[in-house]
Amino acid sequence: MQEEITFLKGDIRDRELMAKAMAGVDTVIHSAAALPLWSREEIYSINVDGTDMILQTALDLAVPRVVFISSTAVYGIPEEHPVTEEYPVQGVGPYGESKIAAEATCFSFREKGLCVPVLRPKTFAGPQRLGVFQILCDWVRDGRNIPIIGSGRNRYQLLHIDDLVEAIYLVSTAPVSKANDTYNVGATQFQTMREDLQALLDFAGFGKRVKPIPSWLVIPVLKVLERFHLSPLYEWVYETAGKDHYVSVDKLQSQLGWSARKTTADVWIDTYRWYLDEYKTRRIETGVSHRVAWDQGILKLVKHLF
């Protein structure tokens, strides 16, 4: 199977490379993005201009379908739940705003005749996922209690990477009449933030507990730390962590027959299990993508308080 795969590494804003990569293909899966830790300029250049580049190249080469991986960050901090695909979009920060702009570009290319399924996944994790999840896994592995923002009684939904892959496959192969639409993707079984994180701590086996911290106390501190680049936690993360945040996946289930196989607790546990294996076998490097760990900054010192 490996002999049938051609790997090209480059920048999605490189028109020549994109044309080479897309030549003769049936479907493009566009999941490349600059993350919130990047500069505003880079986020917009990659997420918006890069998306336009991919879609225009696909149209020029008569590629029939481009699947765009967006984010539920386009909903900002919603006031009602579950959030459906019709909920007004209002991104928080450059990343959320850029995803809204990129989606608008996708919709414009639908008008030009290109099939552009848009998936809005909840925060997803599982094997190969580090980023902000590495911070949690590091604390758990060291036998620390886990602080959470607010009471922890809020219902918070995640998504397993395996279930996202299944959704991508479905919109890549479904008839255009069903695929050329916008779909939320998220776990269908999830409890409160406190309950699902406690399931992870119970799995780790150190007898540690989730420790709620009042939002009014911790959020102002995190805002200051973010401003001075002392913490990798950005506004959308800490503003939503203590609130209900879950989307409806009824549309994806009813129109394409998708179903989630993993719970939110499974997401935490599978990510941690993979992290332990990786921690034993290689040094985990830091950076600003989801495939590497994020520098904990001052949080590495705060860990010793728990």
N, C-alpha and C positions, 0 to 999 in steps of 0.2 A: 504494500500500500504506500509506503514512504516514497517509492520510486515514482509514483504518480503525482507527487506534490512538488510544485515549484515555489520556492520561497524567495520573495523579493522584499528587501528592507529599504524603506525610504520615507519621504514626507508626502502626505496626501495633497499638499499644495503644489507638488511637482507634476505638472500636466503631462509631460513626456512619460514619466514613470507610470502614472495612472493609466495612460493609454496602453502602455505595454502590458500592465497587469490585467486590464479588462478586455483585451483583445480576444474575441471568440468565446466569452463566458456567457452563461445563462443568467446568473444571479450574482449580485454584489452584496455582501454583508458589510455595512459601514458602521463600525463601532469605535473608530478612532476618535479621540477627544483629548483636549487639554483639560486638566482637572482644576478644582478650585485653588490649589496651591500655586498655580501658575499666575503670571501677570495678566491683567485685564487685556492688554494688547494681544498677547499670545493666545489667550482663550478665544477671543473673537476671531482672530486670524485663522486659527485651526478649526474651531467648531462651526463657524459661519462660512467664512471664505472657503475653507477646505471642503465643506459639504457641498457648496455650490460647484466647486471644481469637479468633485466626484459625479454629481448628478449631470452636469453638462457634458462631461466626458462619456458617461453612459449613454446619454441621448445621442451624441455624435456617432458613437460606435454601434448604435441600435441594440444595446444591452436591454433586454425586456424588463428587468426588475432590479430595484435597489432597496434593500431592507435597511432602514435607518434605526439605530439604537439610540433612543432619546433618554428621558429620565422622568420620574415623577417629581423631580425638582421643579418642573415647569408649573406645578400647582402651588409653589411657594409654601406657605404655612396655612393650609385650608382650615376653614371654620366648621365644616360639616363633613361627616363620614357615614358610609364609605364614599370615597371620591370617585365619581364616574368620569368617563372621557369627555363629558360635556362641561365639566367644572371649569370656570374661568382660569386662564393661565396667568400667573404672576410670579415670575422667578425672583429668587432672593440672591443677590450678588451677581457678578459677571457670569458665573457658570450657568445658573438657572436662566438668566436672561439670554445667554448665547444659545441654549437649547431651544428656547422659544423661537428665536430668530432662525435657527437652523430648521426647525419644523415648518416655519412659514415658507422657507425655500423649498422644502419637500412638497408642500401643498401646491406651490406654483408649478413645479415640474409635473405633478399629476395632471394639471390643466394642459400640459404640453403633450400628454399621452404616455408618460412613463408610469409604470406601476411602482409606487413607493410605499410599501407597508411601513408604518411607524410604530415601534414598540416603546412603551413607557414603563420600564421595569422599576420596581422598588429597589432599594439598595440591595445588591446581591453579593453573595460570598460563597465559599466552598473551597475545594482544592485549587491551588495556584493564586489565591486571593490574599494579599497582604494589606498594604495601605494602612488606613486607620484601624483595621481589624487587628493588625499586628500589635498595636498598643495594648488592646484588651488581652490578646493571647499572651503577651509578655507578662502582664500583671497576673493573669491566672496561673501561668506556669511557675511564677515565683511565689505562689501561695499567698496572694494578697486578697483582701476584700475588694469588692468592686463598687466604687461610688457611682451613683446615677443622679441625674438632674431631676428634681421633683420627687414626688411620692413613689413613683414607679408603678402606679396603678393605671397608667395610660396604656392603651392597646397599641402596640407597635409592630408593624409587619415588615418582614424581610423577604428575600427571594433566594432560593438555591440556584447556583449556576446551572445545574442539570435541568431544572425546570425552565430556565431562560433559554437554554439550547433547544429544548423541545418546542418552545414557542417560536423561535427563529426558524426552525425546520418547517413548522406548519405554515407560517406566512410566506416561506420561500417556495412552497410546493402547492399551496391551495390555489383554486381558480382565481383569476384576477378580480372577479366580482366580489369575492370574500376577502382576498388578501389586501387589496388596495384601500386600506382603512387604518385607523389608529386604535391601538389596544393597550390597556393597562396589563401589567404582569406582576403578580405577587403571590406569596404563600396564602393558601386558603385556611390553614390552621395556624393560629397564633394566639397567644395569651397576652397578659400584661408584660410590659418591659421587665418588671421585677421577676415575674414567674419564669419567663423564658431565659433570662440571664442566670437565674438561680439554678435552672436545669443544667446549664454549662458548668457552674461551680460544683454542683453535685457530681457531675461526670468527672471533673478534675480530681475530686476526692481529697481535698485538703481541709474540708470542713469550714470553708469560708462562706461569707454572706454578702448579699447585695446591701449597700449602705446608701439610703436616700439622703440627698442634700437639697435644702430649699432652693428653688429656682432663683428667688430674689437675691440669694447670697452668691451663688456660683456664676450665674450668667454675666453680671457686670465684670467679674474678675476675668472670665474667659474673653470678653470683648477687649479688655485691655491687653491681655496676653497675645491675642490675635493681631491687634494693631501694631504691636512691637515685635511681631514674628517670633514670639517665645513659645508658641503652642501651635500644633498642626490642626487643631480643631477650629473649623470655620463656622460662620454664622448659621448656615442652614442646618448643620449638625447639632449645635447646642441649642438652637431655638426650637427644633422639632423633637429633640430627644425626650423631653419631659411632657410631651403632649400626645394625644391620640394622633396616629398617622397611618392610615391604611386605605387602600383603594379597592374598588369593586373590579373583579375579573369576570363578571358575568358575561360580558360581551365576547371575550376570548373563548370562554367555555361554550357558549351557545352557538357562536358562528363558526368556530373552528374545531370544537371538540377537545380543547386543551384541558388538562387537569394537573394540578400541582401534586407531586409525589412526596415532597419534603415539607416539614413544618418549619416555623421560625426557630424553634429549639434545635432542630436538625441542622439548620444553617450554622448556628453558633458552634455546635458540637463538631460537625464535619470540618469546619474551618480550623478549629483548635486541634483536632486530631491530625490534620495534614500539617499544621504548623509544627507540632511536636516532631513529626517525622523529618521535616525539613531542618529544624533546629539541630537535630542530631547528626545530620549528614552534610551540611554545608553552612558557611557563613551567610547570614541574611544581610544583604546590602541595603542601604537607605537611598531614597530618591523621592520623586514626586509622581510616580505612576502607581497603579494598583498591583503591579507585579513585584514591587519592592516594598520594604518597610518605610514608613514615614518617620522622620526624626522626631522623637518625642519632646524635644526641647525641655522646658522646665517640668513637664509632667513626669519625667524620669526621676526627678527629685521628690515630687509630690507622692509618687508611688510608695515611698518608705513610710508615709504617714498612715497607710492602710494595711 
